[in-house]
Every structure is written in structure tokens, then in C-alpha cells.
Amino acid sequence: RWFGRGRWPTLTVEVRDMLKLSTFWMIVWGLKVMAARLILLPVLLESHASLVRALPMSPFLDAYGDTPGWQLAIRLQPHMLLRAALQALLWGTGGAIYLADTLGWYQLVLGLWGGISGVWMMGVPPIHPRHVFDGTFYDELKRRACAKLILSLASNEDEVAALTAAALKSSDAAAIPQHVSDAWSRLWSALVNDLYGSCLLSADERGSLIAQQAVTIKSAEGVRRLRFFARSLESDDMPASNGALQAAGMSVLVPVYSEAILPQVPREWLPAAIGAVDDTDLAHKHVHSIETLRFLQSKFDLEYHELVRRLGDTRTFPTAHHRLMRLRTWAAMRLQTVFRTISGMMKHREALEMLLHEELPELSREEHQTLVTLKFRLVVAVQTYANHHIDASKSNAMDTHSRADVKLMLERYPRSLAISYIHRVGDRFYSCVIDGTQLDASGKLEADPDHPELLRPTYKIELPGFPILGNGKSDNQNMAIPFSRGPIIQAIDCNQACLPP
């Protein structure tokens, strides 16, 4: 029960975790009590004695005697009542400080505990500038990635042994089989291109990273993502992957009520590179405040200038509408929006698609798409999609522009994205889903013939009654569960995101 089975008795994982937790809190409370004994308590005692000296009772006792009646009368005098009140305030404040500093000691011990544990597990890392990526970084990243991410590409036991040995720091990256090395180069290029698409890299930085040349990355966020990816692969807690083909199917549920999907930007914030924009293109229920956008511009100064530079490329963005849409998505990816959540979670599909392409190169593109669709689905429960209200500012009403944003999301991600919603028709309630498969003769998303302002649902399930019985968010997700796929459901709150690594 307490010890693991083996030649020598060892503590089980549960017992070790319990001892670690107990030791952690013993250190926290030990430091807390010691600080209170050495610092807080002497200050309180000295302050208490100062109050006694400043407002003494002895002169009154000498004058009137030390009988119980006179003691009570003296203690009810104004200056003695003041002394008692100040003493109570003093000790009350001391007790509050003693309780309140628990969080401070917890954070201090937690930081030291995590730092020491990290050094214990991974050793002391070499000192080098975080923004500089050189050959050593590429070699270590390649060895770790081939041993943990694409181990399933090994064609025989010798290659498995070579890839497993590649995870060791003393091993040689040249021992990695050529076809595995080529697969990693393609995956690495896709990851770098994703950072470039987010305006976290310049064209020169992207070229140097793909060519695995020494380069200095200017964007702090780009550096953070690359370093985090490398540290994750270096961690012993991350096991080797059995391959994307062996991965279980997964659905992600995201509840949406009144959150902004893809807000508009005001005209006064548009850079000159956008060009002339019609007022109809700028009309929207949700519009970013100019103060928020100016904060974004100052916070992400390098990324904003990189974006403005790219907007001048008329081959990539031929019209003002395309440039405006790129500006909107850039801002939405750096704020709390539904677009940020959907774009982030759909990177699961992109990663699966790349890995499956390396594992099963003999399949056609359509077969790959079908397989990935079976592996992953993102269900966004947009509860208010079918709601109508005279006043479009109501939180339970969805206006025309927000519905257009929903359609834009389905067009942007034609596979694996499903929009579920609750539709009331008279006294009946339906749980519906739009998964992008209902297309008209021209190949565009088809409108609902009974409700032209909505897209045509693929499935429609009649409910026994009004579905929102308790917590709106959880009931909203419950209505979307029938449209999920796979044995795993991941519930993600709106305004979260995800990265390709």
C-alpha cells in the first residue's frame, strides 16, 4: 500500500506526492511562524507597552485605592477606554497581518520550490541571450523533437533505438535517420511559418529559422513561444508520442453567449496602408475602443509595424476589404474575443494534419482531411445565434454583423468546426448544429429556407422543454454534447487560445 513493488522497497507516487505537499506547507508555516515570532510579535509587544506607559492606570490606583470597585470605575474613564480601544486595534491589526501574509509566504516558497525543482530535473542551463537562436538550439530541438514527437516514423527497431538515444544530450543529431530528419524539417518550417503569419517574425527572421541559421528574434512573444516549445520537449515529464494515428478522437466545447466574435475597428485607428474603406464595412455592433487599440499598438509595437508593412503588399491583400479584415484579425488575436479562441483551438487540427501527413504519406489529400475530421472537432455553442430582439444591444440578441462573423468562421474553417445553438420555434425548442456541410449549388453555405437570416443546420434535435434550467454556460454546453465526436471532450472557456506546439 505504501511501498512500490520491486527488488528494493520504494515509496509509491501517491505517498511521495503527499510527502512533498506536507513538506511544502510545513516550510510555508514554519517561515510564517518564525517571521511572526522574530518580527511581528516583538513589535506588537513593544507597541502595547508604549500604550501602557503613555496612558498609565497606576496614578489613579495610588490616589483612590486598589479595590475592585475603584478599579472598575477607573477603567471606565475616557482615557482608559481609549487605551483599551487602541490595544484592541493594535492586536487586531497584528492578527490580520499574520493571516494576510500567508499568501506572500506561499508565493515565495512556491517560487523557490519551483526554481530548485527545475534545476534539479533539468540542470543549470547554459547562459546565453534568450533572443539568440544558434546551431546548438537547433540541434537540441531536433534531437528532442525526433525522439518525442515523431518517434512513430521509425521503420524498424534500430531506428527506434537511434531516435530514443537522440534524446540524450551526449548523442549526435547526425544519427537520426534521414527520412525522420526530413519530416522534422517540414514540421519545423510549418511552425515557423505559423509564427510568421502571426506577425511575430520578419521575413528575414523566418528565413534564418527555417534554414537553421543563427538569428536574433526581436519579438518577445515569438521568443517566448520558441523557448517554451523547446523546454517542453526537454522535460522528462513529456513522454514520447505513439503517433497522431494512435491518438484518441477529441472534441473541444466552447460556450459563447454575448462575447464579441470578431469586433470591428474604428475609422480613426485605420493606418494609411488600408486605403479607402466604406462605412458599410465598418458597421458593427462590437467595436474596439480607440484607447484599447492604442494600447495594443504600444504593447505590440514591433508586431504592429510588421503588420502595417505587410498590408502594403497588394498581391497578398488586393483590396481595402482584405486589408481591413487582416487588421481586425490581428487585433482580435491579442484581445479577448471568440475569434481568438476558435483560431487557437483549430490549431489542434493543423497539428494533427501535419503529423498524419508524415505518418501516412500514401493517402490522398481528401483521405487525410477525412481522417483528421474524425480525430478532432471544435463545437462552439453559440447560444444566442437564433435569438431575435428589437433592440440589438440586448445581450441575448445576435445582430446581423455577429451572424456574418459566425459565417466567416465557418468559411475560414470549413472542416472540424461546428456551431451549435438553441432555436425556439413557437413553444418548441431545438438543439441545432451547423457544420459547414450544407452548401448550395455554388458551393457556398446555404441559408435556412424557413429562417433566411440563419444558416441551414445539418442536424436538429427537438428538446423536451426550455433547456436553460440552471447555470446558462453549462446548459449551453450540454446542448452541444450530442454533436461532439470521440471519447474525449475538452471544455474550454471562451477567450482562451492555443498554440501549434
C-alpha positions in Angstrom: 0.0 0.0 0.0 2.7 2.4 1.0 5.7 1.0 -0.9 6.1 0.1 -4.6 6.9 -3.4 -5.7 10.4 -4.2 -6.7 13.7 -5.5 -5.5 14.1 -2.6 -3.1 11.2 -1.0 -1.3 10.3 2.4 -2.7 7.6 4.8 -1.8 4.6 4.9 -4.2 3.9 8.0 -6.3 0.9 8.9 -4.1 3.0 8.7 -0.9 5.8 10.8 -2.5 3.3 13.4 -3.6 1.7 13.5 -0.1 5.1 14.0 1.5 6.0 16.7 -1.0 2.8 18.6 -0.2 3.2 18.2 3.5 6.8 19.4 3.4 5.8 22.3 1.2 3.2 23.6 3.7 5.5 22.8 6.7 8.1 25.2 5.1 5.4 27.8 4.5 4.0 27.8 8.0 7.5 27.4 9.6 8.7 30.6 7.9 5.4 32.3 8.7 5.6 31.4 12.4 9.3 32.3 12.6 8.8 35.7 11.0 5.9 36.4 13.3 8.0 35.4 16.4 11.0 37.4 15.4 9.4 40.5 13.8 5.7 40.8 14.3 5.3 39.7 17.9 8.2 42.0 19.3 6.7 45.0 17.5 3.2 44.3 18.9 4.6 43.8 22.5 6.6 47.0 22.3 3.7 49.0 21.0 1.4 47.5 23.7 3.9 48.5 26.4 4.2 52.0 24.9 0.4 52.4 25.2 0.6 51.3 28.9 3.3 53.8 29.6 1.5 56.7 27.7 -1.8 56.0 29.4 -1.0 54.5 32.9 -3.5 53.4 35.4 -1.2 53.4 38.4 -1.6 57.1 39.4 -5.4 56.6 39.8 -4.9 53.4 41.8 -2.5 55.2 44.1 -5.0 58.0 44.7 -8.2 56.0 45.1 -7.0 52.6 46.2 -6.9 49.2 44.6 -10.3 48.0 45.5 -12.4 46.2 42.8 -15.0 49.0 42.7 -12.4 51.7 42.1 -10.6 49.6 39.5 -13.9 49.3 37.5 -14.6 53.0 37.8 -11.0 53.9 36.7 -11.2 51.5 33.7 -14.4 53.3 32.6 -12.7 56.6 32.4 -12.3 58.1 28.9 -8.5 57.8 28.7 -8.6 54.2 29.9 -11.3 53.4 27.4 -9.1 54.9 24.7 -6.2 52.8 25.8 -8.3 49.6 25.6 -9.6 50.5 22.2 -6.1 51.2 20.9 -4.8 48.0 22.3 -7.7 46.1 20.7 -7.0 47.8 17.4 -3.3 47.0 17.7 -3.7 43.3 18.3 -6.5 43.1 15.7 -4.2 44.6 13.1 -1.4 42.3 14.1 -3.7 39.3 13.7 -4.9 40.5 10.3 -1.3 40.9 9.2 -0.5 37.4 10.5 -3.3 35.9 8.4 -2.8 38.1 5.3 0.9 37.3 4.9 0.2 33.7 4.2 -0.2 34.3 0.5 3.1 36.2 0.4 5.0 33.3 2.1 3.2 30.8 -0.2 4.3 32.7 -3.3 7.9 33.0 -2.0 8.2 29.3 -1.2 6.4 28.3 -4.4 8.9 30.3 -6.5 11.9 28.8 -4.7 10.4 25.3 -4.8 9.7 25.5 -8.5 13.1 27.0 -9.3 15.0 24.4 -7.3 12.9 21.6 -8.7 13.5 22.9 -12.3 17.3 23.0 -11.7 17.1 19.5 -10.1 15.3 18.0 -13.1 16.9 19.8 -16.0 20.2 21.0 -14.6 21.6 24.5 -14.8 21.0 25.8 -18.4 23.9 27.4 -20.3 23.9 31.2 -20.1 23.0 32.7 -23.4 20.8 35.5 -24.6 17.2 34.4 -24.9 16.7 36.2 -28.2 19.6 34.4 -29.9 18.9 31.1 -31.6 22.1 29.3 -32.9 23.2 25.9 -34.0 23.2 24.4 -30.5 19.5 25.3 -30.1 18.5 23.8 -33.5 20.5 20.5 -32.8 19.0 20.0 -29.3 15.5 20.9 -30.5 15.8 18.5 -33.4 17.0 15.6 -31.3 14.3 16.1 -28.7 11.5 16.5 -31.3 12.5 13.5 -33.3 12.6 11.3 -30.1 9.3 12.6 -28.7 7.1 13.9 -31.5 7.7 11.7 -34.5 9.1 8.5 -33.0 6.3 6.7 -34.8 8.1 7.4 -38.1 10.8 4.9 -37.3 10.5 2.0 -39.7 12.4 -0.6 -37.6 13.8 -1.3 -34.1 17.2 0.1 -35.0 15.7 3.4 -35.9 13.6 3.4 -32.8 16.8 2.9 -30.7 18.6 5.6 -32.7 15.7 8.1 -32.1 15.5 7.2 -28.4 19.2 7.7 -28.0 18.9 11.0 -29.8 17.1 12.5 -26.8 20.3 12.2 -24.7 22.3 15.4 -24.6 25.5 13.5 -25.4 24.1 11.9 -28.6 24.8 13.0 -32.1 21.9 14.6 -34.2 23.5 13.1 -37.3 22.5 9.6 -36.1 18.8 10.4 -36.8 17.5 8.6 -39.9 17.3 10.8 -43.0 13.5 10.4 -43.6 12.8 11.3 -40.0 15.1 14.3 -40.2 13.3 15.5 -43.4 9.9 15.1 -41.7 11.2 17.3 -38.8 12.4 19.9 -41.2 8.9 20.1 -42.7 7.2 20.3 -39.3 9.7 22.9 -38.1 9.1 25.0 -41.3 5.3 24.9 -40.6 5.8 26.0 -37.0 8.0 28.9 -38.1 5.5 29.9 -40.8 2.7 30.0 -38.2 4.8 32.5 -36.1 5.4 34.5 -39.3 1.7 34.5 -40.0 1.0 36.0 -36.6 3.5 38.8 -37.3 5.9 37.6 -34.7 8.7 37.2 -37.2 10.0 39.2 -40.0 10.8 37.7 -43.4 14.5 37.6 -42.7 14.0 36.0 -39.3 11.7 33.4 -40.8 14.2 32.6 -43.5 17.0 32.2 -40.9 15.0 30.0 -38.7 13.9 27.7 -41.5 17.5 27.5 -42.7 18.5 26.9 -39.1 21.0 29.7 -39.2 22.0 31.9 -36.2 19.5 34.7 -35.8 18.3 37.2 -33.2 14.5 37.4 -32.8 13.2 40.8 -31.9 9.6 39.8 -30.8 9.4 38.9 -27.1 6.3 36.8 -27.8 8.0 34.9 -30.6 11.0 34.2 -28.4 8.7 33.0 -25.6 6.8 30.5 -27.8 10.0 29.1 -29.2 11.7 28.7 -25.8 8.6 27.2 -24.3 8.4 24.7 -27.1 12.0 23.7 -26.6 11.6 23.4 -22.8 8.5 21.3 -23.2 10.4 18.8 -25.3 13.3 18.8 -22.9 11.1 17.9 -19.9 11.2 14.3 -18.8 7.5 14.5 -17.8 6.6 14.7 -21.5 6.5 11.1 -22.9 7.3 10.0 -26.4 4.3 10.2 -28.8 2.8 7.0 -30.2 1.8 9.0 -33.3 -1.2 11.0 -34.4 -2.8 7.9 -35.9 -3.0 6.3 -32.4 -4.3 9.4 -30.8 -7.9 9.3 -29.5 -10.5 11.4 -31.1 -11.3 14.6 -29.3 -13.9 17.3 -29.2 -13.5 20.8 -27.8 -16.6 22.6 -26.4 -16.6 26.4 -26.2 -19.6 28.2 -24.8 -20.5 31.6 -26.2 -23.2 33.9 -25.0 -22.7 37.7 -25.6 -18.9 37.7 -26.2 -17.6 39.6 -29.2 -16.7 37.2 -32.1 -14.7 39.5 -34.4 -15.1 43.1 -33.3 -14.6 46.0 -35.8 -12.0 48.7 -35.5 -12.9 52.4 -35.6 -12.1 54.5 -38.6 -9.7 56.8 -36.7 -7.4 53.9 -36.0 -7.0 52.7 -39.6 -3.5 53.1 -40.9 -2.9 54.7 -44.3 -2.0 51.4 -45.8 -5.6 50.2 -45.5 -6.8 52.7 -48.2 -10.4 53.9 -48.7 -13.0 51.9 -46.7 -16.8 52.2 -47.0 -18.9 53.0 -43.9 -20.8 49.7 -44.5 -17.6 47.8 -44.0 -17.0 49.5 -40.6 -20.6 49.0 -39.3 -20.7 46.5 -36.4 -22.3 46.0 -33.0 -19.0 45.4 -31.3 -16.3 48.0 -32.0 -13.0 48.2 -30.2 -12.4 51.4 -28.2 -9.7 53.6 -29.6 -7.9 53.5 -26.2 -7.7 49.7 -26.3 -6.3 49.7 -29.8 -3.7 52.4 -28.9 -2.7 50.2 -26.0 -2.3 47.3 -28.4 -0.3 49.4 -30.8 2.1 50.4 -28.0 2.3 47.0 -26.3 3.0 45.1 -29.6 4.9 47.8 -31.4 7.2 45.5 -33.4 4.3 43.3 -34.5 2.1 46.2 -35.4 4.8 47.7 -37.7 5.3 44.3 -39.2 1.6 44.1 -39.9 1.5 47.6 -41.5 4.4 46.7 -43.7 2.7 43.6 -45.0 -0.6 45.5 -45.6 1.3 47.4 -48.3 1.7 44.2 -50.3 -1.2 44.4 -52.9 -0.6 40.9 -54.1 -1.4 39.4 -50.7 -4.1 42.0 -49.9 -5.5 43.2 -53.2 -8.4 45.3 -51.8 -9.1 47.5 -48.8 -11.6 44.9 -47.5 -8.9 42.3 -47.4 -6.6 44.7 -45.6 -9.3 45.7 -43.1 -10.1 42.1 -42.4 -6.4 41.4 -41.7 -6.2 44.3 -39.3 -9.3 43.1 -37.5 -7.9 39.6 -37.0 -4.6 41.0 -35.8 -6.4 43.0 -33.1 -8.8 40.1 -32.2 -5.9 37.7 -31.7 -4.5 40.0 -29.0 -7.7 40.6 -27.1 -10.5 38.5 -25.5 -12.6 37.5 -28.5 -14.3 34.4 -29.8 -12.2 34.6 -32.9 -9.0 34.2 -30.8 -10.4 31.1 -29.2 -11.6 29.4 -32.4 -8.4 30.2 -34.2 -6.3 28.9 -31.3 -8.3 25.7 -30.9 -8.3 24.9 -34.6 -4.5 24.7 -34.4 -5.2 21.2 -33.0 -6.4 20.2 -36.4 -3.5 21.8 -38.2 -1.0 19.9 -36.0 -2.9 16.6 -36.5 -3.0 17.2 -40.2 0.8 17.8 -40.4 1.6 14.8 -38.3 -0.8 12.4 -40.1 0.6 13.6 -43.4 4.1 12.5 -42.3 2.8 9.2 -40.9 0.6 8.3 -43.9 2.1 10.0 -47.0 0.4 7.4 -49.3 -3.1 8.8 -48.5 -4.7 11.3 -50.8 -5.5 14.8 -49.5 -9.2 14.0 -49.3 -8.4 10.9 -47.2 -6.2 12.9 -44.9 -8.9 15.5 -44.5 -11.5 12.9 -43.6 -9.2 11.2 -41.1 -8.4 14.5 -39.4 -12.1 15.3 -39.2 -12.7 12.1 -37.4 -9.8 12.8 -35.0 -10.8 16.4 -34.0 -13.9 18.6 -33.8 -14.4 22.0 -32.3 -18.0 22.6 -31.2 -18.8 26.3 -30.5 -22.0 26.6 -28.5 -23.3 30.0 -29.7 -26.5 30.0 -27.6 -27.9 33.3 -28.9 -27.3 32.6 -32.7 -31.1 32.3 -33.4 -32.2 34.9 -30.9 -34.1 38.0 -32.2 -34.8 41.2 -30.4 -36.0 44.7 -31.5 -33.1 46.2 -29.5 -29.9 44.6 -30.9 -27.9 45.9 -27.9 -29.6 43.3 -25.7 -27.1 40.7 -24.6 -29.4 37.8 -25.6 -29.8 39.1 -29.1 -27.5 38.5 -32.1 -27.3 41.1 -34.7 -26.7 40.7 -38.5 -23.0 41.6 -38.2 -22.3 39.0 -35.5 -24.1 36.3 -37.6 -21.9 37.3 -40.5 -18.9 36.7 -38.2 -20.2 33.2 -37.5 -20.5 32.6 -41.2 -17.0 33.9 -41.7 -15.7 31.5 -39.1 -17.3 28.5 -40.9 -15.9 29.7 -44.2 -12.5 30.1 -42.7 -12.5 26.6 -41.2 -14.8 24.5 -43.4 -13.8 21.3 -41.6 -13.9 20.3 -38.0 -15.7 23.5 -36.9 -19.4 23.1 -35.8 -21.6 25.9 -34.5 -24.4 24.7 -32.2 -27.3 26.8 -31.0 -30.7 26.7 -29.4 -33.6 27.6 -31.6 -37.1 28.3 -30.4 -40.0 27.9 -32.7 -43.2 28.7 -31.0 -43.4 26.7 -27.8 -40.8 24.2 -29.1 -37.1 24.2 -28.5 -34.4 22.6 -30.8 -30.7 22.0 -30.4 -29.2 22.6 -33.8 -25.7 22.4 -35.3 -24.1 24.0 -38.4 -21.0 22.1 -39.5 -20.4 23.6 -42.9 -21.6 20.6 -45.0 -24.9 22.2 -46.1 -23.9 24.0 -49.3 -25.9 25.5 -52.2 -25.3 24.9 -55.9 -22.5 27.5 -56.0 -20.6 25.8 -53.1 -21.4 28.5 -50.5 -23.1 27.9 -47.1 -26.8 27.5 -47.6 -29.3 29.7 -45.8 -32.1 28.1 -43.7 -35.2 28.1 -46.0 -37.5 28.6 -43.0 -35.3 31.3 -41.4 -33.3 33.1 -44.1 -31.3 35.1 -41.6 -29.8 31.9 -40.3 -27.6 29.2 -41.9 -29.2 25.9 -42.6 -28.5 23.4 -39.8 -27.2 20.0 -40.5 -28.9 18.4 -37.6 -31.9 19.5 -35.5 -32.9 17.8 -32.2 -36.2 18.6 -30.5 -35.8 19.1 -26.8 -38.4 18.2 -24.1 -38.7 21.8 -23.0 -36.8 25.0 -22.1 -33.2 23.9 -21.9 -31.6 26.5 -19.7 -32.6 25.2 -16.3 -29.6 26.2 -14.1 -26.2 27.6 -15.0 -26.5 29.0 -18.5 -22.9 28.2 -19.6 -23.1 24.5 -18.6 -26.6 24.1 -20.0 -25.4 25.7 -23.2 -22.6 23.1 -23.4 -25.0 20.3 -22.6 -27.0 21.2 -25.7 -23.8 20.8 -27.8 -22.7 17.4 -26.4 -24.8 15.4 -28.9 -22.7 17.0 -31.7 -19.3 16.1 -30.2 -17.2 13.3 -31.6 -14.6 11.0 -30.0 -14.1 9.7 -26.4 -12.5 12.9 -25.1 -14.3 16.2 -24.5 -12.3 19.2 -23.5 -14.4 22.1 -22.1 -12.7 25.4 -22.8 -14.0 28.7 -21.7 -14.3 31.4 -24.3 -11.3 33.9 -24.6 -8.7 31.2 -24.2 -6.3 30.2 -27.0 -3.9 27.6 -28.1 -0.5 27.4 -29.9 0.7 24.9 -32.5 3.4 23.4 -30.3 
